[in-house]
Structures are given as C-alpha cells and as structure tokens.
Amino acid sequence: MDNTPLVTICCITYNHAAYIRECLNGFLMQETNFKFEVVIHDDASTDETQGIIKEYCEKYPNVFSPIFQHVNQYSRGIKSIIQTFCVPQFRGKYVAMCEGDDYWIDPYKLQKQVDIMENNPNCSLVISNGISLNEITKKQYIINPMGDIKKSGFISPNLVLSERRLIPTASMFYRKDQSKMPDFFRNCPVGDRPLRLWLLSNGDIYYFANPMIMYREQSNGSFGQRACSSVKYAKEIYDGMIAFYNNYNEFTKYKYNKEIQYLKSQDEYNFYIRTKQIKESMNTMYFKNLPLTIKLKRRIKYWIKTIKIIN
C-alpha cells in the first residue's frame, strides 16, 4: 500500500501558542479521498508552541513532521525559511500553505483544491476568499480579495496583481514541482508575496469565492506587529520589497509594469503607516487610488489626531 501523501501542508510558526491548536485542528478536520502530511517548522518559539506541536506529533505521528529550531533562524538572517528548511521535506505532489496563527474553516478545502489541480494541468495556483479576524478588536470581515468577483473561477494575473486587498496566504495551494525559484525570490524579506508572484508567472490562477480560511490581524508575533514595532525593521522590509519588485519587473520583461508600480506604492504606503508618518502616506499613489469613502475616513482620522495634538 502506497502511503505517500498527495498533499503536503506547510506550516511555519513562531510564538503562536495561543493559536496553534486551532490551526492544527483545521488540518485534521479535512475530509479527503487522499493522504496528506503536515510539515511544520517552529523557529525556536519562546512560549509553549513547541510543546503543543509535540502533543499533536505524538497523537498523529503519521500526519505531522516537525522541524524544531533551537536558535531563531530568521534573526540569523535566513529569510527564506520555507525554501531552506521545509521544501526539502515535502513529499506531496501539491503544497498547501497555512501559518500557525491562521486556520482553515472549510473541511473540504484541500479536496476542492486538489480537484481543480488534477483537472487543470495548466493551473499553477489555487486561492480562496477568507475571513479576517482582528485579534485586538475581535471584529471580523470578509476579505474578498477579488473585489467585485463573486463567482469562483479562473482569474487573470493582472487582476491579482492590481487588487488592493489581501490574498490570504493560508488559502494558497500549488504544485510542489514549482517550489524552486530564482535566487532573488528567496532573498525577499517576506515569503508569501514572492511565492505568489512566482506562481502567477507560471500558469493559471483559480479563485474560490467562498471563504475557506480565517486570517488573523494583529496577532502576537505576526509580521505586521513586528513591522510596526521597529522603524529599522520596517525600513528593511520596505527596501527589500522595492528591490524584489524591480527584479521581478525585469524578470517578467515588464509585462506587469503598471501593476508592479502600484504594488511598490502599496509598500511605500505601508512603510509610512507602520512608522506613523500618516501625512506622507496620503501622498502615495496607493492612497490616492483608494475608494473615496476610505480616503475620507483616513483623512478625518488624521485631522482629529492633529487637532488633539495641537490642543
């Protein structure tokens, strides 16, 4: 009997003790007609994350394959955690992504994504809508990253690149044989965006309109939280992303130049927001292209804060 999994779930985690059980349970609830494995990498968490992962490994040894670091690798300058440590462990034909503070809410997520891939050889990426949960306010909203698109189906790379909303990393599903990327992708300061853009340039993209995942905002140890806590770190992220986009533009022979310029402006906007340079953020192309209602709300919020400071 062949025990080789068809799908490898890749999960990276760091100090996610408050969330990791929900994440792992989301994997275990999947209803599939195939086997899957979970390759989970913990980057030397200082809370109880590793202990919780060990519990699941002992209970489900045929499902979970842990990689425990004793020294935080990201702080040592290894940005491509997935490429460096996880990819060599993948046994599945397909890869599903989910970070330790997010989780899946559709028990048929993997089955639906596999069915799309198996029936569409040119498909390189399957994504879905999701629900965003703010850990501070506890408010939830539908992410709907494709804007006005309400039906599931294949979408254009241009639409994905130009969309201002988030495409949830926890929804990403792709072919393992497309895991190898050029070096400039690996050197990017974040992992999900270069992977997404690499896959966009390699095939068709399928989008499920119904939410399949839960994405946490402002969770402990999240990228956004870390980027907002250090101006130096925020600048490193910004500079690294601009360099990546310039390389990607050249790599794709400027096929998506308009969309790339928009993404660069989005990172410029994010940098100003993270470093509390609100006035400067309003001069970016990204801000100027936001819907009028959102721009007005943010301007009003800025004016109120300014008045309070003056008074």
Beta strands, then each sheet from edge to edge (+ up, - down):
strand 1: 7-13
strand 2: 36-42
strand 3: 64-68
strand 4: 94-97
strand 5: 103-104
strand 6: 123-134
strand 7: 140-142
strand 8: 153-155
strand 9: 173-175
strand 10: 204-217
sheet 1: 3+ 2+ 1+ 4+ 9- 6+ 7-
sheet 2: 3+ 2+ 1+ 4+ 9- 6+ 10+ 5-
sheet 3: 3+ 2+ 1+ 4+ 9- 6+ 10+ 8-
end
